[in-house]
Amino acid sequence: MRNIIILFSVFFSFIIFGNNIEDLIKEGDILYEQRGDINKAFLALKKYREVLTFQPGNYEALWKTAKTTHYLVDEINSVKEQKKIVDIGVKASKKAIKTDPGRAEGYFWLSVNYAKSGQVRGVLKSLFLISPIKKNMRKVIKINEAYEGGAAYITLGRVYSQVPGLLGGSNRKALENLQKAKKICSTNPLTYLFLAEVFRDRGDLQMAVKTLKELEKMEVDKRWIPETIKKKKEGRELLKKYKLEMLK
């Protein structure tokens, strides 16, 4: 009888523990949706990392940790803190890949955190990350090309547009990837912003201006509310610049 009671106690403790984990992730998700307030974004990160103290291999908490660090890097002014945050994201996404190599999230958030790492650590560091970023994004496309609104294509497009030609850069490949992303999802603001820059670099200011006007009129997708607000503002500034260039 005593053994049965012990077994029931252990069983119910696992149920309660599992529910607590789920609650923490849900709380993190609610906070992440309010990430326009940076304090809420930090609290979301705290919730996901709290899950990992109990379950270090929790796949959902791992990739959501990396997703949150990617957002936070651009919201922090201190380079030291940026490096610290992005390293958390890189570590979490690498572990996510080991936990479940058949899903897209780990590969995607590792690559974009790599990109942020290169951004805060300088050009030389970025060059060494180009190959793994491309490799991981191709894996994302193979698993689920529509993930995050075709963001793997957006990332590849950005890489091809920013990297020198001698190192594999190509405006043609950048355009192809960004147009694929736009076909998959017409409400990701990054697609329009990066497309406009590529059109401008190719000497097609008319298409660049047209694309930025599309960005301004674009419906706000609830998945990317703070990002869309920010990118629409950047788009308006870029539009003014390109219109002036057309008058020269």
C-alpha positions in Angstrom: 0.0 0.0 0.0 2.8 2.4 0.9 4.5 1.7 -2.4 1.3 2.5 -4.3 1.0 5.8 -2.4 4.6 6.7 -3.3 4.0 5.9 -7.0 0.9 8.1 -7.1 2.8 10.9 -5.4 5.6 10.7 -7.9 3.1 10.5 -10.8 1.1 13.6 -9.7 4.3 15.6 -9.0 5.3 15.0 -12.6 1.9 16.2 -13.8 2.2 19.4 -11.6 5.8 19.9 -12.7 4.8 19.6 -16.4 2.0 22.0 -16.0 4.3 24.5 -14.4 6.7 24.3 -17.3 3.8 24.8 -19.8 2.6 27.8 -17.8 6.1 29.4 -17.8 6.3 29.0 -21.6 2.8 30.5 -22.0 3.8 33.4 -19.8 6.9 34.0 -21.8 4.8 33.9 -25.0 2.4 36.6 -23.7 5.3 38.8 -22.7 7.1 38.3 -26.0 4.0 39.5 -27.8 4.4 42.7 -25.9 8.1 43.0 -26.8 7.6 46.6 -28.0 8.2 47.3 -24.4 11.8 46.1 -23.9 11.2 45.3 -20.3 8.5 42.8 -21.4 11.0 41.2 -23.8 13.6 40.8 -21.0 10.9 39.2 -18.9 10.0 36.8 -21.7 13.6 35.8 -21.9 13.7 35.2 -18.2 10.6 32.9 -18.4 12.1 30.8 -21.1 15.4 30.5 -19.4 13.7 29.6 -16.2 12.2 26.6 -18.0 15.7 25.6 -19.0 16.9 25.5 -15.4 14.3 22.7 -14.9 14.4 21.2 -18.3 17.7 22.0 -20.1 16.6 20.1 -23.2 13.2 21.7 -23.6 13.1 22.4 -27.3 10.4 25.1 -27.3 12.1 27.0 -24.5 15.5 26.7 -26.3 14.4 28.2 -29.7 12.2 30.8 -28.1 15.2 31.9 -26.0 17.2 32.4 -29.2 14.3 34.2 -30.9 14.0 36.6 -28.0 17.8 37.3 -27.9 17.7 38.1 -31.6 15.1 40.7 -30.9 16.8 42.2 -27.9 20.2 42.7 -29.5 19.0 45.7 -31.5 17.2 47.2 -28.5 20.4 47.4 -26.3 22.9 50.2 -26.6 25.8 48.5 -24.7 28.1 46.4 -27.0 29.1 44.4 -24.0 25.5 43.5 -23.2 24.7 42.9 -26.9 27.5 40.3 -27.0 26.3 38.7 -23.8 22.7 38.4 -25.1 23.6 37.1 -28.6 25.9 34.5 -27.1 22.9 33.2 -25.0 20.9 32.9 -28.3 23.7 31.1 -30.1 24.1 28.6 -27.3 20.4 28.0 -27.0 19.8 27.5 -30.7 22.8 25.1 -31.0 21.3 23.0 -28.2 17.9 23.2 -29.9 19.4 21.7 -33.1 21.0 18.8 -31.0 17.7 18.3 -29.3 15.6 18.0 -32.5 17.7 18.3 -35.7 14.6 17.6 -37.8 12.9 20.9 -37.1 13.5 24.3 -38.6 13.5 26.6 -35.6 17.0 25.8 -34.2 18.7 26.3 -37.6 16.9 29.5 -38.3 17.5 31.2 -34.9 21.1 30.0 -34.9 21.8 31.7 -38.2 20.1 35.0 -37.4 21.9 35.1 -34.0 25.1 34.4 -35.9 24.3 37.4 -38.0 23.8 39.6 -35.0 27.0 38.3 -33.5 28.9 39.3 -36.6 27.1 42.7 -36.4 28.3 43.4 -32.9 31.7 41.9 -33.2 32.8 43.4 -36.5 33.3 42.7 -40.2 36.1 40.1 -39.8 34.0 38.0 -37.5 31.0 38.2 -39.9 33.1 36.8 -42.8 33.7 33.5 -40.9 29.9 33.2 -40.3 28.7 33.6 -43.9 29.1 29.9 -44.7 27.3 28.5 -41.6 24.5 31.0 -42.0 23.9 29.9 -45.6 24.1 26.3 -44.7 21.6 26.5 -41.9 19.2 28.6 -43.9 19.2 26.1 -46.7 18.3 23.5 -44.1 15.4 25.7 -42.9 14.2 25.9 -46.5 14.4 22.2 -46.9 12.4 21.6 -43.7 9.9 24.4 -44.0 10.5 27.2 -46.4 7.5 29.2 -45.1 8.9 29.4 -41.6 8.6 33.0 -40.2 7.1 34.2 -43.5 9.9 32.8 -45.7 12.6 34.5 -43.5 15.2 32.0 -44.6 15.0 33.4 -48.1 15.1 37.0 -46.6 18.3 36.1 -44.7 19.9 34.6 -47.8 18.9 37.6 -49.8 20.5 39.9 -47.3 23.7 37.9 -47.1 24.0 37.9 -50.9 23.4 41.7 -51.1 25.8 42.6 -48.3 28.7 40.3 -49.0 31.4 41.4 -51.5 31.3 39.7 -54.9 34.7 38.0 -54.3 33.2 36.3 -51.3 30.0 35.1 -53.0 27.9 38.2 -53.0 25.4 38.7 -55.8 22.6 41.2 -56.3 21.0 38.7 -58.7 20.8 36.0 -56.1 19.8 38.5 -53.5 16.9 39.6 -55.7 15.8 36.0 -56.4 15.7 35.0 -52.8 13.9 38.1 -51.6 11.3 37.7 -54.4 10.7 34.1 -53.2 10.2 35.4 -49.7 7.7 38.0 -50.9 5.8 35.3 -52.8 5.6 33.2 -49.6 4.6 36.0 -47.4 3.6 39.6 -48.4 3.5 41.0 -44.9 7.1 40.6 -43.7 8.5 44.2 -43.6 12.1 43.1 -44.0 11.4 41.7 -47.4 10.3 45.1 -48.8 13.1 47.1 -47.1 15.8 44.7 -48.3 14.3 44.5 -51.8 14.2 48.2 -52.1 17.9 48.4 -51.3 18.8 45.7 -53.8 16.8 47.5 -56.5 18.6 50.7 -55.7 22.0 48.9 -55.9 21.1 47.5 -59.3 20.3 51.0 -60.5 16.6 50.6 -60.6 15.4 53.5 -58.4 11.9 53.4 -59.8 11.4 49.8 -58.5 13.1 50.8 -55.2 10.6 53.6 -54.7 7.7 51.4 -55.7 8.7 48.8 -53.2 9.0 51.3 -50.4 5.6 52.6 -51.2 4.3 49.0 -51.0 5.9 48.7 -47.5 4.1 51.9 -46.3 0.8 50.5 -47.5 1.5 47.0 -46.3 -1.0 45.5 -43.8 0.6 45.0 -40.3 1.0 41.4 -39.5 0.3 40.6 -35.9 3.3 38.4 -35.7 5.7 41.3 -36.3 3.9 44.4 -34.9 6.9 46.2 -33.3 9.2 45.2 -36.2 6.8 46.5 -38.8 6.4 49.9 -37.0 10.1 50.2 -36.9 10.7 49.1 -40.5 7.9 51.3 -41.9 9.7 54.3 -40.3 13.0 53.2 -41.8 11.2 52.8 -45.1 9.9 56.3 -45.1 13.3 57.7 -44.5 14.8 55.6 -47.3 11.9 56.7 -49.6 12.8 60.4 -49.1 16.5 59.6 -49.9 15.7 57.6 -53.0 13.3 60.3 -54.3 16.1 62.9 -54.0 18.4 60.6 -55.8 15.9 60.3 -58.7 16.0 64.1 -59.1 19.8 64.2 -59.7 
